[in-house]
């Protein structure tokens, strides 16, 4: 006899509690979830969502508050442990002498060496590939005096980002998918509408006539992507259909590739998102691989050459109106936690390995770093029930995502604004009224330690290594308002000397513009360009200058003038920055709206030519004389703003 739905729900709850109580203790801060549930059929998925979710979605009380664990067999042997090396700057690629393109050129500014990051613009030293809206544009950009558009290719859906691999281009786009399926117990097919991501591979050996050679489709909207060697890994996300859930399917062209398993947390959540991690080779016809998993709203992706880490802030259960839970021993720890999942990757193969939790939330991908098989993590805890309210922590996890080292309660009342791991050191910027730059020792993973700190006004949103003993910070300057609060003003660029780890020093700082000034680098590291050999650092800037109103009887009366373009600096590690020039983009005025139009979002170089790129144009300038404009090509663009999270 098959139990009725309420009985099945109760049985599932009891089974999970009994199994976990017998095999594992309730997970605390140091004990990560050691496994996830594996679901293999539509029926199991429907039962899981029905039995685990309703109490939390609609406000019923449930005693299953803590993370619990279900034992599961090891899926696959781990790849050899390697250190994920950080990229010190956008890589300059030397191609040798050629009449077809530049002898060297820059590539995307990435976090981890050997792990390329998708972007809306790529280049190969001769051609620039750029997407906007529903158009892929290929520009013959070198030499710039002969620059011209060679292809404007319509792409189905909304194009997001690109990868370039030799004569192959991968274009990601979001599209609406309509397909037919036959519901269980029916013989009549019905339509189903959903969102899907297409990864379209083009053969661009003839840049004037790209040929579509393969399309890989995955369910959900595009989130993020990486490329390691010839293999692409991309993540999609969608809200599951709670009333009629089905196992995800990816497509190789029109050929369906079924996903055999969905990995689910063994503890209930407020809401789920279905994530699918798909891989495929850019070259060749190898079959795509995929793993799907029910998680929260993921907001942090970190990828090393061997592992994919997906992290998100854990949603606390909702206990219903007016209901009070007694505090347990675990409640003495901060309730705010983030969940981190590790997936092993190798040559397109994907294997779920383990899950852990960490107090607090992660700022972005630079809050994570893999080193000698261990994962280092920097978090901020917002605990308004404590005396400190906010503080910051650094943790070291072993490959099983168990905490083996910790440094906690850094910078009370402040939060992390930027982080950068460099070998055995972590540089951390927190902020409330001043900008403390912390130097943290991670040489002993079991006992992290604080080495030194420097306090200066303002803060850095992005940290970039110049060399082993110098660090560049890009963020905002600040000022105190009339009520004693702190407000951001101009864009601040700082150079730090960290050769003496116990006593870091500021070499020089420059402030560009006034309140309202901004830079794409503050929210997207791919907008940053540094090349030490050519001694150039290019920073896209929207500069706001306040012009006092003459004759006004009121103090502070002013108008604003806006300039948009790129500042170019040289760097001397002993003395600081030297401005080499400024490149205006478009009209360079406030008429060019922020994040689209002529606002500069990227910079790249080919030999002695600096290209500044906005949504509506590509400008080429002579690096030896930045006042000399060599190319200015308008491109089709989508007038809607591009948002970065």
N, C-alpha and C positions, 0 to 999 in steps of 0.2 A: 504494500500500500504506500502510495506517494504522499508524504506529509503536505498539509496545506501550507500556503505561503507564510502565514505568521509563525507556524511551527518551524518551517525551514529556516526562517530568519533567526528564531531563538536558538535553533540547533547550531547554526553557523557561528553565532556569537559565543555560545558555550564551548564549541569545539576549539575555536581560536584561543579563548582564554585558557582552557584546560591544557591544550598542547603547549602553549607558551609558558604557562605557569610550571609545567612539568619539566621543560627543557631549558628555559631561560629565566633569569630574573628580570623584573621590569627594568626597561632601559633607563639609565640615568644619563647625565651629561657625558660621562666617559665611555658609555657602552653604546656603540652605534647599532642600528638595525642590521642584523647579519644576513638578512635575506628578504626577498619579496615573493609574493604569491605568483604563480604562473597560471595563466588562463589560456585555454587552447580552443574553446568553442564559443559560438554565439550564445548558447544557452548559459554557459558558465559566466560569461561576461554580463549578461542580463541579470543573473542571480546575484552576482557580486555587487553590481550597482544598486540593485533593489534592496539587498540586505544590509549593506554597509552605509549607504549614503543618506537615506531619507531622514534619519534622526538628526543628522547634522545640517541637512539642507533646510529642513522645515522647523527645527527648534525643539525636537524632543530630547529629553535627557538620556544620556548614555554614560555608563561608568567607565567606558574604555578610553581613558584620557591619555595614557602613556603610549609611547612607541613600544610595540611588541614584535617578536621575531618568529618567523617560521623557518625551520631548517630546510635547506634545499641543496641538491647536489651541485658540486662545482661544474660549471658549464664547459670551460675550456682552459687549458694551461695558459698561464700568463706569459706574455712576451718577455724577453730578457729586459731586466731593469736598466733604464738609461736615464741620464740627466737631461731634462728639457732646458736647453740653453736659450737664453734671452737674446733677441736681436737688438743690437745697440743702436741701429738706425735703419731707415729704409735702405735695402741692399742696392748697391750700384753694381751692375752686371757688365763686365767687359766682354765685348764681342769681337775684338780684333778689328783690323782695318777692313772696311767694306764700303763700296760705293752705294750700298743699298740702305744703310742706316747708320746710326751713331755708333762710335766705338765703345761707349759705355752709357748707361742710363740707370735711373732710379726705379725702384719698384715700390709696392705698397709697404707702408710702415706697419710691421707686424710685431706681435708680442714674443713669439717663440720661434727661434731659428728652425727652418725646415717645415714650418706649418704655415702655409699661405692662408690669407684671409680674403674672402670675397669682398668686392667693392664695386661701386658703380662706374669706376674708370680703371682701365689697365693700359699698359703700353709695352711695346717690344723693342723700343729704340728707333723705330721708324713710324709705326702707326699708333694712334691713340684710339682706343675703343671705349665708347661712352654710351650709357643708357639714359634715357629720360622718357618717362611715361610709357608709351607703347612703341618706342623707336630705339633701335640700336644703330648708332652712327659710328662709322669707321673713317678716321681722318688720316690722310697721308701728311704727317707733321714734320718730317725731316727729309731734306733741309727745309727750314721754316719759310724761306722766301718762295718756295714752290708749294706751300701747304694748300691742301684742298680736301674737300669731302669726296670720298670715293664710293661710299655706300651709305644709304639710309634705308635700313631694313625694318619693315613693320614686324612686330612681334605680338603674338596673341596674348592678351591679358596685360597686366601691369608689371613691367620689368622691374626687378629689384636690384640684383647684383650680378657680377661676372667673375669668371675665372679664365685665365689665359694659360694655355699649355702648348707652346710651339705653334703649330698650324691648326690648333683646335681651340675653340672658344666655347665655354659653358655659360649659358644665359639662364638665369632663374626668373620665372614669372609666375604670378598668381592668377589663376583663372577660375571661372565657375564651371563645375562639372555636372553634367546630366547623364545619368545612366539608369538602366532598367534592371529591376530585380523581382524575383517571385517570392512573396512572403510565405513563411512556413504555413502549410495547410491550405494554400491557394494555388490555383493553376494559372492565375492571371498576372502578368507582369505589371508593375507600376513604376512610375518615374521617381527618381530620387535625385535631389539637387544638393550639392555640397561644394565646398571650396577645395581646390587642389593646387599643388605647386608643380610646375613643369621645369625640369632641368633639360634644356635643349642643347645638344652638342652640334656645333657647326664645324665643318671643314673650311678653313679660311685660307687655304693655300693660294687661292685666287681672291685677294681682298675685295676686288670689285664685284665678286659674285659668290658670296658665302653659300655653302650647301648644307642643309640640315641633314644630318646623318643618323641621329638617334634622339629619342625623347624618353626620359625617365620621369614618371609621375608618382607623386606621393600625396596622401590625403592631408588636407589642412593648409594653412597659410604658411608661407616661408618665414622662418625665424632667423637662421644663421647658417654659415657654412665654412668649412675648412678644406684645404687640399694638401695632401701629403704624398709626395711623389706623383704618381699618375692616378691616385685615387681621391675622389671627392666624397666628403661626408657632409650631409646637410640635414637640418632639423626642421620639421613642420609641426604645427600645433593646431588642434581643433577642439571644440567642445563636443563631448560625446552625446549621442542621441540616447537619453536616459530611457525613453519609452520603447525604442526599438534598436538597441545597440548591436553592431556587427563587427566582426573581426576586420581589421584594416587590410587593404589590398594595395600594393603598388603595381605600376604597369611599366613594362619595357616595350615602348611603342603601344600596340594594342594588346600585347600578351600580358595577361594578369600573372603576378607573382604573389602568391599568398604568404602572409605573415603568420607563422605557425604559433607564435606566443605573444601574449601581452603580459608585461610584468607590472604588478600592482602592489602597493604598500599593504601590509597586513593590518594596518590601523585605519580607522575611519577619518575622513577629511570633510571639510565644509563643501568643497567643490573640486571637481577634477577637470584636467585637460588631457586629451589624448595626444601624446607626442610620438612622432615616428622619426627615428634616426636611420637614414638611408645612405648607402654607399654604392659607388659604381666606378669602374675605370673610365678615364677620359679617352684612352686609346684602346682599341680592341673591342671585343664583343662579350667580355665576361659578364655573367649574370649579376644584376644588382642584388644587394643584400639589405635587410632591414630588420630592425627591432622596434616594437612599439611598447609604450609604457604609459600608465595613468599616473600623472603627477599633479602638482600644483601649477600655478602660473610661473613657469621658469623664467628667470630674468638674468641668469649668469651662465655663460658657456666658457669653459677653459679647455683647451685641447693641447696635449703634448704629443710627441711622436708615437707614443704607445697607448694613450688613454684619452677618453672623452669624459669630462666631468660636467655634470649638469647640477646647478644649485638653485634653490629658491627658498624664500622665507616660508616656514611652516605655518599653516593656518591653525589657530587654536580652536578647539571645539566650542560650540555655542550651547549653553546649558538651559536656555529658555528664560523667559522674562521673570525677573524677581527671584530666581533660584540661586542659592548660595552654596558653593562647594566648600567643604572643609579643606583647609590647607594640609598637604601631606609633607613628608620630609623632602620630597623632590621639589615641592613648591618653593622651598628656600632658594633653589637655583633660579636664575632668570627664566621666565616663561618664554621669552622671545627666542626662537631657534630657527636655524636654517638647515635644510636637508641637502645632502650632497650625494649624488649617485656616480659611481665609477663604471665605465664601460671600456673593456680592453678592445683595442683595434689593431689590426695587422693585415695589410694587403687587401683591404676591403671587408675583411671579416669583422663582425661586431659581436661581443659577448658581454652580457651583464655580469659584473663581478661582485659588487658590494655597495652598501649604503651606510652613511654615517650622519650624525647630527652635530651641530656646533652652536653654541650660544650666540645670539645676535643675528645681524644681517650683513650681507656682503655688498660692497659698493658697486663693483663691476668685475670684469674678468681679471684685472690686475690685482684683485684681492686674493687670487689663487696662484700657486706656483708649485710645480713638481720638481723635486731635487733628489737624486739618488733613490728613487722609488718612493719617497715620502711626499706628502702633500702639505704645503704650508698655506695657512689661511689667516687673513686679517679681517676682523669683524668689529662692528659697533653694536653695543647693547643699549637699547632705549628702555629702561626699567624705571618708570615713573613712580613705582611704589617704593623705591629705595631712596636713600639719602643722596646718592650720586646722580640719579636721573639718567645720565648717559656716561658711558665709558667704553674703552676699546680693548680688544684682546688679540693676541696672536697665538695660534695653535699649530702644532705639528702632528700630522696623522701618519700612521704606517700604511702599507698597501691595503690592509683590511679596513681602513678608515677608522681605526681606533686611535684616540688621542694618546700620544706618547710624550708630548712636551707642551708647555703653556706659559704665557706671560700675560697676566690679566690686570684689569683696572688701570689701564694707561689713560692719561689725560682726562680726568673726571670732568664732566659737564661739557665735553667736546665730542665731535664725531669725525670720522675719517673722511677726508676730501680727496686723497690720492694715496696710492701705494705703489712701490716698485721693488721687486725682489731682484737682487743682483748677487748671484753666488751664495755665499754664506751670510749675506747682509740683507736686511730689509730697511728701506727708507719709507717712512710713514709720515704723512702730513695730516694733522688734525686742526680743528679751528673752532673758536668761539669769538674771541676778540683779537688774538694774535695767531700767528702761523707757526706752531712748533713743528720743526722737522726733527723726527726721531731717527736715530740710527740704532738698529736692533741686531743683536748677534744671534745667528742661527747655526753657528759652527757645530754646536752640540745640540742635536735635534731633541734631546731629552730635557734640556734646560736652556731655553732661550733667555737672553739677557739684554738689558738696556745698556747701550754703550755711551750715548751722548744725545744732546738735543740743542737746537738753535731756535730762538724765538724772534720773529720779525713780524711787522704788520702785514696784513693781507693773507692770502692762501694760494696754494697751487692745486689746480684741478688735474694736472697731468705732469708726471715726472718722467724724464727721459735720460738715460745714461749718455754722457758725452764721452767719457773714458772711465777707467777703473777708479779714478779718484775725483771725478767731477760729475755733477748732476745738474740738469736743466729743469727748472720748474716753470710752468705756464699756468696762470690763473688770474686772480683779481686782486687789485689793491683795495683797501677799505678805508673808511673814515667814520668818525663818530658823529651821529646826528644830534640835534638839539635836545633830544630826550635821553641821551646817553646810550642809545643803541648803535649797532655797527651796520653800515650799509656798504655794498660793493661799489666801486667806482670804475677806474680804467683797467685795461688788460695789463697784467704784470708779468714780466719775463725775468727770471732770476737764474743766476749761475752760482752753484754751491761748490765749495772745496770740501770734500769729505775724506781727504787723505789722512787726517787725524780723526779717527772714528769717535774719539771721546770729546772732540771739540770741533764740530763742523762749523765752517765759516761761510758767510755770504761774500762772494767775490764782487758781484755787481747786480743791481736790479734796474729795470727800465719800466716805466709806466706809460702806456699808450692810451691817449684819449681820456675821457671823463665818464661820469655815470651814464650808462647806456651802451658803452663800447663793449664789443664782444669778439669772439673768435671761434671758428668751427673746432679748433683744437680742444677747447674746453669740454666738449662733449663727444668728440670723436678723434681718437689718436691717429687715425689714418689721414687726417688733414695735416699732420706734422711732417716736415721734410728737413732732414739734416744730412749733409755729406761733408765729412771731415777733410777729405782730400781736396775738395774744391773750396773748402772753408765757407760753406753757405748754410744758413738756416732760414727757411722760408715760413712765415707765419701769416695765414690769412687773417685780415683784420676788418672789422666794421668799427670805424673810429668816430665817436661823437665828441664834438668840441662845443663848449658853451661860450656864446658870444654875449658879453654884458650889454644890456640895453642902456644906451647913453641918455642921460637926462632923467632917468626914472628916480622917483623919490623913495622906491622900495629897494631894500637891500636884496641882492640875489636875483633880481629880474634879469632874464637872459633869453636868447633864442638859441637854437641848436643847428649846427652844421654837421653833416655826415659825409664821411669819406669811406669808400669801400675799395679794397684791393689787397695787396700783399706787401708786407715789410720783409726785407731781406737783410740779414745780419751776417757778419763774420764773427768768429769767436776766438779769443785768446784766453786760454785757461788761467793765465796769471792776472790778466787785467779786465776781462769781461767782453762786452759786445761792442762791435763797430757797425753802425748802420751803413749798408752798401747801397741802398736805394729803396724806392717804393714804386710799385707797379699798380696803376689805376685800372680797375676792371669795369668795362661798360662806361656808363656816365660817371660812376664813382660817387653817386650822391644818394640821398635818402629815398629817391624815387625807386631805387632798386631794393625790393623788399628782402627782409632777412630770411635766409635759408632757401631762397630760390631767386630767379632772375640773375642778376650779375654779382651776387654775393659769392666770393671765392670759397670753395669747399675743398679743393685739392691743389697741390703743386707737384710737379715732377720736372726732371731735367733729362736732356739728351745732349751729351757733350757740353758745349758752352751755351746752350739755350735753355732758359727756364720757362716752362709752360704753366700758366695759372688757369685753373679750370673752374668755371661756374656752370650753372644749369643751362645758361643761354649762349655761352661762348668759350672759346679757347684762345688765350693770348700767349704769344711767344715773344720773349724778350732776350736780348743779348746779356749773358751773365757778366761779361766784361764791361758793359756799359748799359745799365738797366733802363736808361732813358731811351734806348734804341729799341723800338717795337718792330719785330720781324714778321709777326703774323697776328691776325685777328680774324677769327672765323666764327661766325654765328652758327648755332646749331638748333635744331628743333628741340623744344623743351616743353615740359608739362608745367603749367603755371601754378599748380597746386604745391603747397610747401612740402618739403621732405622732413619728416620728424625723426629724431634720433633719441633712443632710450638707453 
